Amino acid sequence: MVEIRVWAPNARRVELDSNDQVVKMTQGDAGWWCAHPSFMEHGTDYGFRIDGEGLFPDPRSPWQPEGVHGPSRWVDHARFPWSDSDWQQPPLGSAVIYELHMGTFTPEGTFDAAVDYLDHLLELGVTHVELMPVAEFSGKRGWGYDGVDLYAPHHAYGGPEGLKRLVNACHQRGLAVVLDVVYNHLGPEGNYLHHFGPYFTRRYATPWGEAVNLDGPGSDEVRRFFMDNALMWLRDYHMDGLRIDAVHAIVDTSAVHFLEQLTAEVEALEADLGRHLVLIAESDLNDPRVVRPREVGGYGMDAQWNEDFHHALHATLTGEQAGYYQDFGALADLTRVLTRGLVYDGRYSAYRRRRHGRPATGLSGHRFVACLQNHDQVGNRALGERTSHLLSPGQLQVGAALVLTSPFVPMLFQGEEWAAASPFLYFTDHQDPELGEAVKRGRREEFAAFSQSPHEIPDPQAEATFVKSKLNWNEINREPHNTVFDWYQSLIQLRRRLPALSDGRMERVSVRFDEASRWLIMIRGSVWVACNFSEALQQIPCFHVQGKEVVLSSKNGVFVEDGAILLPGESVAVLVG
C-alpha cells in the first residue's frame, strides 16, 4: 500500500483529495502528516487541502501533467525498465561537457526528440550531457531557473517517463548526464510552498525575493526537502551528477553548510549505488573552499564553473569592457587564469571595488569547468548573441582551441560546435498576465542603460522569441558551419590523443605572451598552443622551437623557423615535439 506523506507543521487539518475522494491525513511527528489510500497507484491524480483551503499540488509532486497549477500525479519509479545496470561514467578529468536546453535543442523540444540527436554528440566527442533545469516551471517554455515543483520533470518536455528514456538512451551510447538544479530560490508562479511550512525566510534577501530557509526555525525539514530532491534525481532518474546553480546565493550560516551536507549525502548514495556521481557548482565567489575536500574544511564539490576563465577569454577576444568585463581584457589575465586557476584570487576588482577571491593553490585544473560561452553569457545579452556572432571565424577558432587545450574541464553550449546562427534569447511563458508584463518591462529597463532601444529587446513572453532560439540542425552541413564543426571535433580528438592536454596539474602549465603584439603561447609539456589574437602575420620568437611539428592549425601558412613561429593573423596552431 502506498504511503502519502507531506510536511505541514503549522496546519491543524490536512486532507488528501484525489478525484473527489477525500482522505483525512494523520498527524505524526515533526509536522509530518500521512495517509495510506487504497486507491493510490501509478498515474493517480491528487492534491492537498490545508485547513480546508485550496487544492494544492504536493510539494514533492513527482509529476505535474497540467502544469504548476494542476493536480499532482503519483509515479511508481520502480516501473521503468532501465537497461544501464553496468553503466559507469568516465572521470570528470577526461570529460567534455555539452550544455543544452531541452526546449530549444530540437524542433520538438522534448526528451524523446533529443534521443535522435545523441549520435551527433558522440561524433563530436562529447562525454557528458548537461541538461539545463527540467523541474516543472510555469507555462510551456522557459529557461527552467524559475521552477517550483522541483521533483517533477517538466510536462511539456515529456514528464518523468520521457526523462528516464533520455537518460537511459544516453547511457546506452556511453554518454553521462548531469542535471542543472536550482536550490537558491524558487519561481514566483505556482509556488505554493508557503502554504505548507517555513520554506522561506525574510532574514536574507536574494535577487529573486525571499531566501530559502536553510538555517532558521524549521530549516531541518527544508534542508531535507532539497537533499531528498538531489538524491532522487541521482537514484530514480539515474543522473550521473548535478550542477548546482548559483551557490553564492545559497545563504546558510549553519556549522555544516548546505553544500557540505549535500556532498556527504551524495557520497553515501554513491557507495550504496556503486556508481560514480559528480557535483559541479556554479559560484562567483572565487572561493576554492567550494571544491576542497570536506576533510580540510571545504564543501567537497567535484568542480566549479570558472567564470574568470570565461571572462578573461571573452574580453580578450571581443574587447568588451562593460560590466564585469572591465576587470579583464589583458593577456596577462588570461595567463594568470591558465596557470593559477583564477584571475581574482585576492586581487582588487575594479568592478566590485574591493578585493575578490582567494588563491586556488594546490588545486587541479580538473576542479574547474571552462567555456567560451554558456546559457548565461549568451542569453543574458540583450539580443542573445552567441560568441560566433561577435567574433571573426579566426578569433572563434582561437577561443575554441584555448577552451579545449586548457588544463580545465571543457564545456560547450548547444550549437557552439557549428557556430549556430540562431541566438539564445531569454524567454518565458508565465500564465499570470501581470507577472508576464513585469518580466517584459524589466527586461527592457535592464538594457536601457546599454543604449538598447526598447523596441529592439525581444519580448520574453512572445512565443516567437522562444522559436527564434531553437537550433537549426540543417545548418551543420553548410559552410561555414561544417568547417567550425570539423575544428571542434579535431580539437576534442587532439585532447584525447595527447596526454599533456588532459593533465590537470596547473603547475605544469606555462605561458609566454606579448601584450602589445597580442600573441600568446601556452606550453603543456611537449605541447605548445600558439595563438595570434591580432590581424597581422606574426613572427613569434621562441627558443627551443626546433623539432616541433604542427599537428593542428586553424589556417595554412604556419611555419616553424629557427627560433620563431610564423603565425597568420587571428589563428592558432598546436605544436608537438
C-alpha positions as CSV (number, residue, x, y, z in Angstrom):
1,M,0.0,0.0,0.0
2,V,1.3,3.4,-0.9
3,E,2.1,5.9,1.9
4,I,1.5,9.5,1.1
5,R,3.4,12.0,3.4
6,V,3.5,15.8,3.5
7,W,5.2,18.2,5.8
8,A,2.8,20.9,7.1
9,P,4.0,21.8,10.6
10,N,1.5,24.7,11.1
11,A,-1.6,23.0,9.8
12,R,-4.5,21.9,12.0
13,R,-6.0,19.7,9.4
14,V,-4.6,18.2,6.2
15,E,-6.7,16.2,3.7
16,L,-5.7,14.2,0.6
17,D,-8.1,14.9,-2.3
18,S,-7.9,12.5,-5.3
19,N,-10.7,12.8,-7.9
20,D,-13.1,14.0,-5.2
21,Q,-12.1,11.1,-2.9
22,V,-11.1,12.9,0.3
23,V,-9.0,11.2,2.9
24,K,-8.2,12.8,6.3
25,M,-4.5,12.5,7.0
26,T,-3.0,11.6,10.3
27,Q,-0.6,13.9,12.1
28,G,2.7,12.4,13.1
29,D,6.0,13.7,14.5
30,A,7.8,16.9,13.5
31,G,4.9,18.3,11.4
32,W,4.5,15.4,9.1
33,W,1.1,14.1,8.0
34,C,0.5,10.7,6.4
35,A,-2.2,8.6,4.7
36,H,-2.5,5.2,3.2
37,P,-5.2,5.5,0.5
38,S,-6.1,2.2,-1.1
39,F,-6.8,3.8,-4.5
40,M,-3.4,5.4,-4.9
41,E,-1.4,3.8,-7.8
42,H,0.9,4.9,-10.6
43,G,-1.0,7.6,-12.6
44,T,-3.4,8.7,-9.9
45,D,-4.0,12.4,-9.6
46,Y,-4.2,14.1,-6.2
47,G,-3.6,17.3,-4.1
48,F,-3.8,18.5,-0.6
49,R,-6.2,20.7,1.3
50,I,-4.7,22.7,4.2
51,D,-7.2,23.6,7.0
52,G,-9.9,23.3,4.4
53,E,-8.4,25.7,1.9
54,G,-7.2,25.2,-1.6
55,L,-6.3,22.1,-3.5
56,F,-2.5,22.4,-3.6
57,P,0.0,20.3,-5.5
58,D,2.3,18.1,-3.5
59,P,5.5,20.0,-2.6
60,R,7.3,16.8,-3.6
61,S,5.0,16.1,-6.6
62,P,6.7,13.7,-9.0
63,W,4.6,14.8,-12.0
64,Q,2.5,17.9,-12.9
65,P,0.8,16.8,-16.2
66,E,-1.3,20.0,-16.3
67,G,1.4,22.4,-15.2
68,V,2.2,24.2,-11.9
69,H,-1.4,25.0,-11.0
70,G,-2.8,21.5,-11.8
71,P,-3.0,18.3,-9.7
72,S,0.0,16.2,-8.8
73,R,0.2,12.7,-10.3
74,W,1.7,9.7,-8.5
75,V,4.7,8.0,-10.0
76,D,5.9,4.5,-9.3
77,H,9.6,4.8,-10.2
78,A,10.1,1.0,-10.0
79,R,8.1,0.5,-13.2
80,F,10.6,1.9,-15.6
81,P,12.7,-0.8,-17.5
82,W,16.2,0.5,-17.1
83,S,18.9,-1.2,-19.2
84,D,22.0,0.6,-17.8
85,S,22.9,-1.7,-14.9
86,D,26.6,-1.9,-15.9
87,W,27.0,1.8,-16.7
88,Q,29.8,3.9,-15.2
89,Q,30.5,7.5,-16.3
90,P,34.1,8.5,-17.3
91,P,36.2,10.5,-14.9
92,L,35.5,14.2,-14.8
93,G,39.1,14.9,-15.7
94,S,38.6,13.3,-19.1
95,A,35.2,14.9,-19.7
96,V,33.9,17.2,-22.5
97,I,30.6,18.6,-21.3
98,Y,27.8,19.7,-23.6
99,E,25.2,22.1,-22.1
100,L,21.8,22.0,-23.7
101,H,18.4,23.5,-23.2
102,M,15.7,20.9,-23.7
103,G,13.1,23.1,-25.3
104,T,15.4,24.6,-28.0
105,F,17.8,21.7,-28.6
106,T,15.4,20.1,-31.1
107,P,12.5,21.3,-33.2
108,E,10.1,19.3,-31.0
109,G,11.7,20.4,-27.7
110,T,11.2,17.1,-25.9
111,F,13.2,14.4,-24.1
112,D,12.3,11.8,-26.7
113,A,13.2,14.1,-29.6
114,A,16.6,14.7,-28.1
115,V,17.4,11.0,-28.3
116,D,17.6,11.3,-32.1
117,Y,20.5,13.8,-31.8
118,L,22.7,11.9,-29.4
119,D,24.8,10.4,-32.2
120,H,25.8,13.9,-33.2
121,L,27.2,14.4,-29.7
122,L,29.1,11.1,-30.0
123,E,30.5,12.1,-33.4
124,L,31.6,15.4,-31.9
125,G,33.4,13.6,-29.0
126,V,31.2,14.7,-26.0
127,T,31.3,12.6,-22.9
128,H,28.8,14.4,-20.6
129,V,25.4,16.0,-21.5
130,E,24.4,18.8,-19.0
131,L,20.7,19.5,-19.1
132,M,19.5,22.9,-18.1
133,P,16.8,22.7,-15.3
134,V,13.9,20.5,-16.2
135,A,11.9,20.8,-12.9
136,E,8.3,22.0,-13.5
137,F,8.0,25.7,-14.1
138,S,5.2,28.0,-15.2
139,G,3.9,27.7,-18.8
140,K,5.4,25.6,-21.6
141,R,8.6,27.4,-22.4
142,G,11.3,28.9,-20.2
143,W,15.0,28.5,-19.2
144,G,13.9,26.4,-16.1
145,Y,15.5,28.5,-13.4
146,D,12.2,29.5,-12.0
147,G,11.0,26.0,-11.3
148,V,8.5,25.4,-8.4
149,D,7.8,21.7,-8.5
150,L,11.4,20.5,-8.0
151,Y,10.6,16.8,-8.1
152,A,8.6,16.8,-11.3
153,P,10.2,16.8,-14.8
154,H,8.5,19.4,-16.9
155,H,5.3,18.2,-18.6
156,A,6.0,20.0,-21.9
157,Y,9.3,18.1,-22.2
158,G,7.8,14.7,-21.7
159,G,7.4,14.2,-18.0
160,P,9.1,11.5,-15.8
161,E,9.0,8.7,-18.4
162,G,10.4,10.8,-21.1
163,L,13.3,12.0,-19.0
164,K,14.1,8.4,-18.0
165,R,14.1,7.3,-21.6
166,L,16.5,10.1,-22.5
167,V,18.9,9.2,-19.6
168,N,18.7,5.5,-20.5
169,A,19.5,6.3,-24.2
170,C,22.5,8.4,-23.2
171,H,23.9,5.6,-21.1
172,Q,23.4,3.1,-23.9
173,R,25.6,5.3,-26.1
174,G,28.2,5.9,-23.4
175,L,27.1,9.5,-22.5
176,A,26.9,10.6,-18.9
177,V,24.1,13.0,-17.9
178,V,24.4,15.9,-15.5
179,L,21.3,17.8,-14.4
180,D,21.2,21.5,-13.5
181,V,19.3,22.1,-10.3
182,V,18.3,25.3,-8.5
183,Y,18.4,25.4,-4.7
184,N,18.9,29.1,-4.1
185,H,15.3,30.2,-4.9
186,L,12.0,29.1,-6.5
187,G,10.0,30.8,-9.2
188,P,7.1,33.1,-8.3
189,E,4.3,31.5,-10.3
190,G,2.9,28.2,-8.9
191,N,5.0,28.4,-5.8
192,Y,2.6,27.0,-3.1
193,L,5.3,26.0,-0.5
194,H,4.4,28.8,1.9
195,H,1.0,27.2,2.5
196,F,2.8,24.1,3.9
197,G,5.7,25.3,6.0
198,P,8.5,27.8,6.6
199,Y,10.4,27.1,3.4
200,F,11.4,30.7,3.1
201,T,12.9,33.4,5.3
202,R,12.9,37.2,5.3
203,R,16.1,37.4,7.2
204,Y,18.1,37.4,4.0
205,A,17.4,39.0,0.6
206,T,18.1,37.5,-2.8
207,P,17.7,38.9,-6.3
208,W,14.5,36.8,-6.6
209,G,12.8,37.7,-3.3
210,E,12.7,35.7,0.0
211,A,15.7,33.4,0.6
212,V,15.3,29.7,1.2
213,N,15.2,28.9,4.9
214,L,18.3,26.8,5.4
215,D,19.4,27.9,8.9
216,G,16.3,29.2,10.8
217,P,13.4,27.6,12.7
218,G,12.0,24.6,10.8
219,S,15.1,24.5,8.5
220,D,15.9,20.9,9.2
221,E,13.0,19.7,7.1
222,V,13.6,22.4,4.5
223,R,17.1,21.1,4.1
224,R,15.7,17.6,3.9
225,F,13.4,18.7,1.1
226,F,16.4,19.8,-1.1
227,M,18.6,16.9,0.0
228,D,16.0,14.4,-0.9
229,N,15.4,16.1,-4.2
230,A,19.1,15.8,-5.2
231,L,19.2,12.2,-4.2
232,M,16.0,11.5,-6.2
233,W,17.5,12.7,-9.4
234,L,20.6,10.6,-8.9
235,R,18.8,7.5,-7.7
236,D,15.4,7.4,-9.5
237,Y,16.4,9.1,-12.8
238,H,20.0,7.6,-12.9
239,M,21.6,11.0,-13.3
240,D,25.4,10.9,-13.1
241,G,25.7,14.2,-11.4
242,L,24.2,17.6,-10.6
243,R,25.2,21.1,-11.5
244,I,24.2,23.3,-8.5
245,D,23.0,26.8,-9.7
246,A,24.4,30.0,-8.2
247,V,25.7,28.5,-4.9
248,H,26.8,32.1,-3.9
249,A,23.1,32.9,-3.5
250,I,22.6,30.0,-1.0
251,V,22.7,31.7,2.4
252,D,23.5,29.2,5.2
253,T,25.2,30.1,8.5
254,S,25.0,26.6,9.9
255,A,28.1,24.9,11.2
256,V,27.6,22.3,8.5
257,H,27.0,24.3,5.3
258,F,24.2,23.1,3.0
259,L,26.8,22.2,0.3
260,E,28.9,20.2,2.7
261,Q,25.9,18.2,3.8
262,L,24.9,17.6,0.2
263,T,28.3,16.2,-0.8
264,A,28.3,13.9,2.2
265,E,24.9,12.5,1.4
266,V,25.7,12.1,-2.3
267,E,28.9,10.3,-1.4
268,A,26.9,7.9,0.8
269,L,24.4,7.3,-2.1
270,E,27.3,6.8,-4.5
271,A,28.6,4.0,-2.2
272,D,25.2,2.5,-2.0
273,L,24.5,2.5,-5.7
274,G,28.0,1.5,-6.8
275,R,28.1,4.3,-9.4
276,H,30.4,7.3,-9.6
277,L,28.5,10.6,-9.1
278,V,29.7,14.2,-9.5
279,L,28.6,17.6,-8.1
280,I,29.5,20.8,-10.0
281,A,28.9,24.2,-8.5
282,E,28.2,27.5,-10.2
283,S,29.9,30.1,-8.0
284,D,31.2,33.6,-8.5
285,L,32.9,33.7,-5.1
286,N,36.3,32.6,-6.4
287,D,36.5,30.6,-3.2
288,P,38.4,27.3,-3.6
289,R,36.7,26.1,-0.4
290,V,33.7,25.1,-2.6
291,V,35.8,22.3,-4.2
292,R,38.3,21.5,-1.5
293,P,37.6,18.2,0.4
294,R,35.4,18.3,3.5
295,E,38.3,16.8,5.5
296,V,40.2,20.0,5.2
297,G,37.3,22.3,5.7
298,G,35.9,22.5,2.2
299,Y,32.5,21.8,0.9
300,G,33.6,18.8,-1.2
301,M,32.2,19.7,-4.7
302,D,33.9,17.9,-7.5
303,A,34.3,21.0,-9.7
304,Q,33.0,24.6,-10.2
305,W,32.4,26.8,-13.2
306,N,35.3,29.0,-13.9
307,E,33.8,32.4,-14.5
308,D,37.3,34.1,-14.5
309,F,38.4,31.9,-17.5
310,H,35.3,32.8,-19.5
311,H,35.5,36.5,-18.7
312,A,39.3,36.7,-19.4
313,L,38.9,34.8,-22.7
314,H,35.8,36.7,-23.8
315,A,37.2,40.1,-23.1
316,T,40.5,39.3,-24.8
317,L,38.7,38.1,-28.0
318,T,35.9,40.7,-28.2
319,G,37.4,43.7,-26.5
320,E,34.2,44.2,-24.5
321,Q,34.7,46.2,-21.2
322,A,31.2,46.7,-19.9
323,G,30.1,45.4,-16.6
324,Y,32.3,42.7,-15.1
325,Y,34.4,42.6,-18.3
326,Q,36.0,45.8,-17.1
327,D,38.2,43.6,-14.8
328,F,39.5,41.6,-17.8
329,G,40.9,42.0,-21.3
330,A,44.7,41.8,-20.9
331,L,46.7,38.7,-22.0
332,A,48.2,38.8,-18.5
333,D,44.7,38.0,-17.1
334,L,44.4,35.0,-19.5
335,T,47.9,33.9,-18.5
336,R,47.1,34.2,-14.8
337,V,43.9,32.0,-15.1
338,L,45.6,29.4,-17.2
339,T,48.5,28.9,-14.7
340,R,46.8,29.7,-11.4
341,G,43.1,28.7,-11.9
342,L,41.7,32.2,-11.1
343,V,42.4,35.8,-12.1
344,Y,40.9,37.3,-8.9
345,D,42.4,35.3,-6.1
346,G,42.7,38.1,-3.6
347,R,43.4,40.9,-6.1
348,Y,41.5,44.1,-6.1
349,S,38.5,44.1,-8.5
350,A,37.6,47.5,-10.1
351,Y,34.1,46.2,-10.9
352,R,33.4,45.1,-7.3
353,R,35.5,47.9,-5.8
354,R,37.0,45.5,-3.4
355,R,39.4,42.6,-3.2
356,H,37.9,39.4,-4.5
357,G,38.6,35.7,-4.2
358,R,41.5,33.6,-2.7
359,P,44.3,31.5,-4.3
360,A,43.5,28.1,-5.7
361,T,46.9,26.8,-4.5
362,G,47.3,23.1,-5.0
363,L,44.1,22.5,-6.9
364,S,43.9,20.6,-10.1
365,G,42.6,22.2,-13.2
366,H,40.0,19.5,-13.2
367,R,38.3,21.3,-10.4
368,F,37.2,24.0,-12.8
369,V,34.8,23.8,-15.8
370,A,35.8,26.2,-18.6
371,C,33.9,27.5,-21.5
372,L,33.8,30.1,-24.3
373,Q,30.1,30.5,-23.9
374,N,27.2,29.2,-21.8
375,H,23.5,29.9,-21.5
376,D,24.0,32.8,-19.1
377,Q,26.7,34.5,-21.2
378,V,24.7,34.2,-24.3
379,G,21.1,34.6,-23.1
380,N,21.8,37.4,-20.7
381,R,22.8,39.6,-23.6
382,A,20.0,41.8,-24.9
383,L,19.8,40.1,-28.3
384,G,21.1,36.7,-27.3
385,E,24.2,36.8,-29.5
386,R,26.5,33.8,-29.4
387,T,30.2,34.2,-29.4
388,S,30.2,33.3,-33.1
389,H,28.1,36.4,-33.8
390,L,30.7,38.6,-32.0
391,L,33.9,37.2,-33.4
392,S,35.6,36.7,-36.7
393,P,35.9,33.0,-37.8
394,G,39.6,33.1,-36.9
395,Q,39.1,34.5,-33.4
396,L,36.3,31.9,-32.8
397,Q,38.8,29.2,-33.6
398,V,41.4,30.7,-31.3
399,G,38.8,30.8,-28.4
400,A,37.7,27.2,-29.0
401,A,41.3,26.0,-29.0
402,L,42.1,27.6,-25.7
403,V,39.0,26.0,-24.1
404,L,39.8,22.5,-25.4
405,T,43.5,22.6,-24.7
406,S,43.3,24.3,-21.3
407,P,44.0,22.4,-18.1
408,F,40.3,22.7,-17.2
409,V,37.3,20.5,-17.9
410,P,35.9,22.0,-21.2
411,M,32.2,22.7,-21.7
412,L,30.4,23.6,-24.9
413,F,27.0,25.3,-25.3
414,Q,24.5,23.7,-27.7
415,G,25.2,24.7,-31.3
416,E,28.5,26.3,-30.4
417,E,30.3,23.4,-32.2
418,W,28.9,24.5,-35.6
419,A,28.6,28.3,-34.9
420,A,24.8,28.1,-34.9
421,A,23.2,31.2,-36.4
422,S,20.2,31.1,-34.0
423,P,20.5,33.3,-30.9
424,F,19.7,32.1,-27.5
425,L,17.3,34.7,-26.0
426,Y,15.6,35.0,-22.7
427,F,12.1,33.6,-22.9
428,T,9.3,32.9,-20.5
429,D,5.6,31.7,-20.6
430,H,4.1,32.9,-17.4
431,Q,0.4,32.4,-17.2
432,D,-0.1,35.3,-14.8
433,P,-0.5,38.4,-17.1
434,E,0.8,40.8,-14.5
435,L,4.0,38.7,-14.0
436,G,4.5,38.3,-17.7
437,E,4.2,42.1,-18.3
438,A,6.6,42.8,-15.4
439,V,9.2,40.4,-16.9
440,K,8.8,42.1,-20.3
441,R,9.1,45.6,-18.7
442,G,12.1,44.6,-16.5
443,R,14.0,43.1,-19.5
444,R,13.6,46.4,-21.4
445,E,14.6,48.6,-18.5
446,E,17.6,46.4,-17.8
447,F,19.1,47.0,-21.2
448,A,18.1,50.7,-21.5
449,A,21.4,51.5,-19.8
450,F,23.3,49.8,-22.6
451,S,21.7,52.1,-25.2
452,Q,19.4,49.4,-26.5
453,S,16.1,50.9,-27.8
454,P,13.1,49.2,-26.0
455,H,11.6,48.0,-29.3
456,E,14.8,46.1,-30.1
457,I,14.5,43.9,-27.0
458,P,12.7,40.7,-27.8
459,D,9.6,40.2,-25.7
460,P,10.4,37.2,-23.4
461,Q,6.7,36.2,-23.3
462,A,6.3,36.0,-27.0
463,E,6.4,32.5,-28.5
464,A,8.4,33.9,-31.4
465,T,11.3,34.7,-29.0
466,F,11.4,31.1,-28.0
467,V,11.1,29.7,-31.5
468,K,13.9,32.0,-32.7
469,S,16.2,30.4,-30.1
470,K,15.7,26.9,-31.5
471,L,18.7,25.3,-33.1
472,N,18.6,24.9,-36.9
473,W,20.2,21.5,-37.5
474,N,20.1,21.9,-41.3
475,E,23.0,24.4,-40.9
476,I,25.5,21.9,-39.9
477,N,26.2,20.6,-43.4
478,R,26.7,24.0,-44.9
479,E,29.6,26.4,-44.8
480,P,30.9,28.0,-42.7
481,H,29.2,25.7,-40.1
482,N,30.7,22.4,-41.2
483,T,34.2,23.9,-41.1
484,V,33.6,25.0,-37.5
485,F,32.3,21.6,-36.6
486,D,35.4,19.9,-38.0
487,W,37.5,22.3,-36.0
488,Y,35.8,21.4,-32.7
489,Q,35.9,17.7,-33.5
490,S,39.6,17.9,-34.3
491,L,40.4,19.7,-31.1
492,I,38.5,17.2,-29.0
493,Q,40.3,14.3,-30.7
494,L,43.6,16.0,-30.1
495,R,42.8,16.5,-26.4
496,R,42.2,12.7,-26.2
497,R,45.3,11.8,-28.2
498,L,47.8,14.0,-26.4
499,P,48.1,13.1,-22.6
500,A,49.5,16.5,-21.8
501,L,46.2,18.1,-22.7
502,S,44.2,16.0,-20.2
503,D,46.7,16.7,-17.4
504,G,45.0,18.9,-14.8
505,R,48.2,19.9,-13.0
506,M,48.4,23.7,-13.4
507,E,51.9,23.8,-12.1
508,R,52.9,22.1,-15.4
509,V,51.3,24.9,-17.5
510,S,53.5,27.9,-18.5
511,V,52.5,30.8,-20.7
512,R,54.5,33.3,-22.8
513,F,52.8,36.3,-24.2
514,D,53.3,39.8,-25.7
515,E,50.6,42.2,-24.6
516,A,51.5,44.8,-27.3
517,S,51.8,42.3,-30.2
518,R,48.8,40.2,-28.9
519,W,50.3,36.8,-29.2
520,L,50.3,34.0,-26.5
521,I,51.9,30.6,-26.3
522,M,50.6,28.1,-23.7
523,I,53.1,25.3,-23.0
524,R,51.8,22.0,-21.6
525,G,54.7,19.6,-21.5
526,S,55.7,18.8,-25.1
527,V,52.6,20.5,-26.4
528,W,52.6,24.2,-27.4
529,V,49.4,26.1,-28.2
530,A,50.4,29.3,-30.1
531,C,47.7,32.0,-30.5
532,N,47.8,35.1,-32.6
533,F,45.0,37.4,-31.5
534,S,46.0,40.2,-33.9
535,E,45.0,40.5,-37.6
536,A,48.7,40.8,-38.7
537,L,51.0,37.9,-39.6
538,Q,53.4,37.5,-36.7
539,Q,56.9,36.0,-36.3
540,I,56.8,34.9,-32.7
541,P,60.3,34.5,-31.2
542,C,60.5,31.1,-29.4
543,F,63.6,29.4,-28.1
544,H,63.7,25.6,-28.3
545,V,61.0,25.5,-31.1
546,Q,63.2,23.5,-33.4
547,G,61.9,19.9,-33.8
548,K,58.3,21.0,-33.1
549,E,55.7,19.6,-35.5
550,V,52.4,21.4,-36.3
551,V,49.7,18.8,-35.6
552,L,46.7,21.1,-35.9
553,S,46.3,24.7,-37.2
554,S,43.3,26.9,-37.9
555,K,44.9,28.5,-41.0
556,N,47.5,27.5,-43.6
557,G,50.8,29.3,-43.5
558,V,52.1,28.2,-40.1
559,F,55.9,27.7,-40.2
560,V,58.4,26.7,-37.6
561,E,61.7,28.5,-38.3
562,D,64.9,28.7,-36.3
563,G,63.9,30.4,-33.1
564,A,60.5,31.5,-34.2
565,I,56.9,30.5,-35.2
566,L,55.4,32.2,-38.2
567,L,51.6,32.5,-37.4
568,P,49.0,34.1,-39.7
569,G,46.6,36.7,-38.2
570,E,43.8,35.5,-36.0
571,S,45.0,32.0,-35.9
572,V,46.1,29.2,-33.6
573,A,48.4,26.3,-34.0
574,V,49.1,23.3,-31.8
575,L,52.7,22.0,-32.0
576,V,54.2,18.9,-30.5
577,G,57.7,17.6,-30.2
